[in-house]
Amino acid sequence: MNPIEITEVRVSLRNDDKLKAFVSITLNHAFVIRGLKVIKGNSGLFVAMPSRKRPDGQHQDLAHPINDATRKYLTQKVMAEYERELAHPTHVPEPVERHSKEFN
């Protein structure tokens, strides 16, 4: 069993070619991580961790799993909630502008 339990996943769908959703997760009913993204890449959908752009233009993760088991668990939980939200959206996804601060 994983010592960290994802107790809540909130998905905010986006109407964009690549950015499909913003996601927040709650760990153990006690700690929230915002800024995860569901991205459509060349090989399909994946969960991107919260990141910031460094001065050299590269992106650096602000929070991320440190082992494969935790990454797999997080991805499964996020993607399951993403699929649920797609099937029964709680709101209509809004377009995201390419140059918005949220997307960078």
Rosetta constraint file for C-alpha pairs under 8 A:
AtomPair CA 2 CA 70 HARMONIC 7.24 0.50
AtomPair CA 4 CA 27 HARMONIC 6.45 0.50
AtomPair CA 4 CA 28 HARMONIC 6.47 0.50
AtomPair CA 5 CA 27 HARMONIC 5.57 0.50
AtomPair CA 5 CA 28 HARMONIC 5.24 0.50
AtomPair CA 6 CA 25 HARMONIC 6.64 0.50
AtomPair CA 6 CA 26 HARMONIC 5.73 0.50
AtomPair CA 6 CA 27 HARMONIC 4.60 0.50
AtomPair CA 6 CA 28 HARMONIC 6.17 0.50
AtomPair CA 6 CA 29 HARMONIC 7.96 0.50
AtomPair CA 6 CA 74 HARMONIC 7.49 0.50
AtomPair CA 6 CA 77 HARMONIC 7.57 0.50
AtomPair CA 7 CA 25 HARMONIC 7.59 0.50
AtomPair CA 7 CA 26 HARMONIC 5.60 0.50
AtomPair CA 7 CA 27 HARMONIC 5.65 0.50
AtomPair CA 7 CA 28 HARMONIC 5.72 0.50
AtomPair CA 7 CA 29 HARMONIC 5.82 0.50
AtomPair CA 8 CA 25 HARMONIC 5.61 0.50
AtomPair CA 8 CA 26 HARMONIC 4.97 0.50
AtomPair CA 8 CA 27 HARMONIC 7.28 0.50
AtomPair CA 8 CA 29 HARMONIC 7.61 0.50
AtomPair CA 9 CA 23 HARMONIC 6.98 0.50
AtomPair CA 9 CA 24 HARMONIC 5.86 0.50
AtomPair CA 9 CA 25 HARMONIC 4.57 0.50
AtomPair CA 9 CA 26 HARMONIC 6.53 0.50
AtomPair CA 9 CA 77 HARMONIC 7.57 0.50
AtomPair CA 9 CA 78 HARMONIC 6.52 0.50
AtomPair CA 9 CA 81 HARMONIC 6.68 0.50
AtomPair CA 10 CA 23 HARMONIC 5.56 0.50
AtomPair CA 10 CA 24 HARMONIC 5.17 0.50
AtomPair CA 10 CA 25 HARMONIC 6.37 0.50
AtomPair CA 10 CA 81 HARMONIC 7.63 0.50
AtomPair CA 11 CA 21 HARMONIC 6.36 0.50
AtomPair CA 11 CA 22 HARMONIC 5.95 0.50
AtomPair CA 11 CA 23 HARMONIC 4.65 0.50
AtomPair CA 11 CA 24 HARMONIC 6.76 0.50
AtomPair CA 11 CA 81 HARMONIC 7.01 0.50
AtomPair CA 11 CA 82 HARMONIC 6.17 0.50
AtomPair CA 11 CA 85 HARMONIC 6.96 0.50
AtomPair CA 12 CA 21 HARMONIC 5.32 0.50
AtomPair CA 12 CA 22 HARMONIC 5.14 0.50
AtomPair CA 12 CA 23 HARMONIC 6.24 0.50
AtomPair CA 12 CA 93 HARMONIC 7.47 0.50
AtomPair CA 13 CA 20 HARMONIC 5.95 0.50
AtomPair CA 13 CA 21 HARMONIC 4.22 0.50
AtomPair CA 13 CA 22 HARMONIC 6.54 0.50
AtomPair CA 13 CA 85 HARMONIC 7.71 0.50
AtomPair CA 13 CA 86 HARMONIC 7.76 0.50
AtomPair CA 13 CA 92 HARMONIC 7.71 0.50
AtomPair CA 13 CA 93 HARMONIC 5.06 0.50
AtomPair CA 13 CA 94 HARMONIC 7.56 0.50
AtomPair CA 14 CA 19 HARMONIC 6.53 0.50
AtomPair CA 14 CA 20 HARMONIC 5.01 0.50
AtomPair CA 14 CA 21 HARMONIC 5.01 0.50
AtomPair CA 14 CA 22 HARMONIC 7.41 0.50
AtomPair CA 14 CA 93 HARMONIC 4.75 0.50
AtomPair CA 14 CA 94 HARMONIC 5.48 0.50
AtomPair CA 14 CA 95 HARMONIC 6.03 0.50
AtomPair CA 14 CA 96 HARMONIC 6.54 0.50
AtomPair CA 15 CA 19 HARMONIC 7.59 0.50
AtomPair CA 15 CA 20 HARMONIC 6.48 0.50
AtomPair CA 15 CA 93 HARMONIC 5.39 0.50
AtomPair CA 15 CA 94 HARMONIC 5.47 0.50
AtomPair CA 15 CA 95 HARMONIC 4.62 0.50
AtomPair CA 15 CA 96 HARMONIC 6.58 0.50
AtomPair CA 16 CA 20 HARMONIC 6.07 0.50
AtomPair CA 16 CA 95 HARMONIC 5.99 0.50
AtomPair CA 16 CA 96 HARMONIC 6.12 0.50
AtomPair CA 17 CA 40 HARMONIC 7.37 0.50
AtomPair CA 18 CA 39 HARMONIC 5.48 0.50
AtomPair CA 18 CA 40 HARMONIC 4.74 0.50
AtomPair CA 18 CA 41 HARMONIC 6.90 0.50
AtomPair CA 19 CA 37 HARMONIC 7.05 0.50
AtomPair CA 19 CA 38 HARMONIC 6.27 0.50
AtomPair CA 19 CA 39 HARMONIC 4.80 0.50
AtomPair CA 19 CA 40 HARMONIC 6.46 0.50
AtomPair CA 19 CA 103 HARMONIC 7.84 0.50
AtomPair CA 20 CA 37 HARMONIC 7.42 0.50
AtomPair CA 20 CA 38 HARMONIC 5.37 0.50
AtomPair CA 20 CA 39 HARMONIC 5.63 0.50
AtomPair CA 20 CA 40 HARMONIC 6.82 0.50
AtomPair CA 21 CA 37 HARMONIC 5.62 0.50
AtomPair CA 21 CA 38 HARMONIC 5.04 0.50
AtomPair CA 21 CA 39 HARMONIC 7.30 0.50
AtomPair CA 21 CA 82 HARMONIC 7.73 0.50
AtomPair CA 22 CA 35 HARMONIC 6.29 0.50
AtomPair CA 22 CA 36 HARMONIC 5.86 0.50
AtomPair CA 22 CA 37 HARMONIC 4.58 0.50
AtomPair CA 22 CA 38 HARMONIC 6.47 0.50
AtomPair CA 23 CA 34 HARMONIC 6.44 0.50
AtomPair CA 23 CA 35 HARMONIC 6.10 0.50
AtomPair CA 23 CA 36 HARMONIC 4.90 0.50
AtomPair CA 23 CA 37 HARMONIC 5.65 0.50
AtomPair CA 23 CA 38 HARMONIC 7.40 0.50
AtomPair CA 23 CA 78 HARMONIC 7.63 0.50
AtomPair CA 24 CA 32 HARMONIC 6.90 0.50
AtomPair CA 24 CA 33 HARMONIC 5.61 0.50
AtomPair CA 24 CA 34 HARMONIC 4.28 0.50
AtomPair CA 24 CA 35 HARMONIC 6.27 0.50
AtomPair CA 24 CA 36 HARMONIC 6.25 0.50
AtomPair CA 25 CA 32 HARMONIC 5.67 0.50
AtomPair CA 25 CA 33 HARMONIC 5.38 0.50
AtomPair CA 25 CA 34 HARMONIC 6.58 0.50
AtomPair CA 26 CA 30 HARMONIC 6.74 0.50
AtomPair CA 26 CA 31 HARMONIC 5.44 0.50
AtomPair CA 26 CA 32 HARMONIC 4.34 0.50
AtomPair CA 26 CA 33 HARMONIC 6.41 0.50
AtomPair CA 27 CA 31 HARMONIC 5.05 0.50
AtomPair CA 27 CA 32 HARMONIC 6.27 0.50
AtomPair CA 33 CA 63 HARMONIC 7.96 0.50
AtomPair CA 34 CA 50 HARMONIC 7.01 0.50
AtomPair CA 35 CA 49 HARMONIC 7.05 0.50
AtomPair CA 35 CA 50 HARMONIC 4.71 0.50
AtomPair CA 35 CA 51 HARMONIC 7.70 0.50
AtomPair CA 36 CA 47 HARMONIC 6.83 0.50
AtomPair CA 36 CA 48 HARMONIC 5.65 0.50
AtomPair CA 36 CA 49 HARMONIC 4.79 0.50
AtomPair CA 36 CA 50 HARMONIC 4.94 0.50
AtomPair CA 37 CA 47 HARMONIC 5.66 0.50
AtomPair CA 37 CA 48 HARMONIC 5.05 0.50
AtomPair CA 37 CA 49 HARMONIC 6.66 0.50
AtomPair CA 37 CA 50 HARMONIC 7.45 0.50
AtomPair CA 38 CA 45 HARMONIC 6.63 0.50
AtomPair CA 38 CA 46 HARMONIC 5.73 0.50
AtomPair CA 38 CA 47 HARMONIC 4.73 0.50
AtomPair CA 38 CA 48 HARMONIC 6.27 0.50
AtomPair CA 38 CA 79 HARMONIC 7.99 0.50
AtomPair CA 39 CA 45 HARMONIC 5.53 0.50
AtomPair CA 39 CA 46 HARMONIC 5.47 0.50
AtomPair CA 39 CA 47 HARMONIC 6.30 0.50
AtomPair CA 39 CA 48 HARMONIC 6.79 0.50
AtomPair CA 40 CA 44 HARMONIC 5.50 0.50
AtomPair CA 40 CA 45 HARMONIC 4.43 0.50
AtomPair CA 40 CA 46 HARMONIC 6.56 0.50
AtomPair CA 41 CA 45 HARMONIC 5.89 0.50
AtomPair CA 41 CA 46 HARMONIC 7.07 0.50
AtomPair CA 46 CA 75 HARMONIC 7.69 0.50
AtomPair CA 47 CA 75 HARMONIC 6.21 0.50
AtomPair CA 47 CA 78 HARMONIC 7.58 0.50
AtomPair CA 47 CA 79 HARMONIC 7.79 0.50
AtomPair CA 49 CA 61 HARMONIC 6.07 0.50
AtomPair CA 49 CA 62 HARMONIC 7.41 0.50
AtomPair CA 49 CA 63 HARMONIC 6.47 0.50
AtomPair CA 49 CA 64 HARMONIC 6.02 0.50
AtomPair CA 50 CA 61 HARMONIC 5.71 0.50
AtomPair CA 50 CA 62 HARMONIC 5.55 0.50
AtomPair CA 50 CA 63 HARMONIC 6.13 0.50
AtomPair CA 50 CA 64 HARMONIC 7.80 0.50
AtomPair CA 51 CA 59 HARMONIC 6.10 0.50
AtomPair CA 51 CA 60 HARMONIC 5.22 0.50
AtomPair CA 51 CA 61 HARMONIC 4.12 0.50
AtomPair CA 51 CA 62 HARMONIC 4.97 0.50
AtomPair CA 51 CA 63 HARMONIC 7.48 0.50
AtomPair CA 52 CA 59 HARMONIC 5.52 0.50
AtomPair CA 52 CA 60 HARMONIC 5.52 0.50
AtomPair CA 52 CA 61 HARMONIC 6.65 0.50
AtomPair CA 52 CA 62 HARMONIC 6.92 0.50
AtomPair CA 52 CA 104 HARMONIC 7.56 0.50
AtomPair CA 53 CA 57 HARMONIC 5.89 0.50
AtomPair CA 53 CA 58 HARMONIC 5.77 0.50
AtomPair CA 53 CA 59 HARMONIC 4.47 0.50
AtomPair CA 53 CA 60 HARMONIC 6.38 0.50
AtomPair CA 53 CA 104 HARMONIC 7.12 0.50
AtomPair CA 54 CA 58 HARMONIC 5.48 0.50
AtomPair CA 54 CA 59 HARMONIC 5.93 0.50
AtomPair CA 54 CA 60 HARMONIC 6.80 0.50
AtomPair CA 64 CA 71 HARMONIC 7.93 0.50
AtomPair CA 65 CA 70 HARMONIC 5.79 0.50
AtomPair CA 65 CA 71 HARMONIC 5.33 0.50
AtomPair CA 66 CA 70 HARMONIC 7.23 0.50
AtomPair CA 66 CA 71 HARMONIC 7.53 0.50
AtomPair CA 67 CA 71 HARMONIC 6.35 0.50
AtomPair CA 68 CA 72 HARMONIC 6.01 0.50
AtomPair CA 69 CA 73 HARMONIC 6.18 0.50
AtomPair CA 70 CA 74 HARMONIC 6.06 0.50
AtomPair CA 71 CA 75 HARMONIC 6.02 0.50
AtomPair CA 72 CA 76 HARMONIC 6.07 0.50
AtomPair CA 73 CA 77 HARMONIC 6.26 0.50
AtomPair CA 74 CA 78 HARMONIC 6.12 0.50
AtomPair CA 75 CA 79 HARMONIC 5.91 0.50
AtomPair CA 76 CA 80 HARMONIC 5.98 0.50
AtomPair CA 77 CA 81 HARMONIC 6.38 0.50
AtomPair CA 78 CA 82 HARMONIC 6.08 0.50
AtomPair CA 79 CA 83 HARMONIC 6.08 0.50
AtomPair CA 80 CA 84 HARMONIC 6.26 0.50
AtomPair CA 81 CA 85 HARMONIC 6.08 0.50
AtomPair CA 82 CA 86 HARMONIC 6.21 0.50
AtomPair CA 83 CA 87 HARMONIC 6.28 0.50
AtomPair CA 84 CA 88 HARMONIC 6.19 0.50
AtomPair CA 84 CA 89 HARMONIC 7.84 0.50
AtomPair CA 85 CA 89 HARMONIC 4.76 0.50
AtomPair CA 85 CA 90 HARMONIC 7.10 0.50
AtomPair CA 96 CA 100 HARMONIC 7.21 0.50
AtomPair CA 96 CA 103 HARMONIC 7.94 0.50
AtomPair CA 98 CA 103 HARMONIC 7.03 0.50
AtomPair CA 99 CA 103 HARMONIC 7.02 0.50
AtomPair CA 99 CA 104 HARMONIC 7.33 0.50
AtomPair CA 100 CA 104 HARMONIC 6.93 0.50
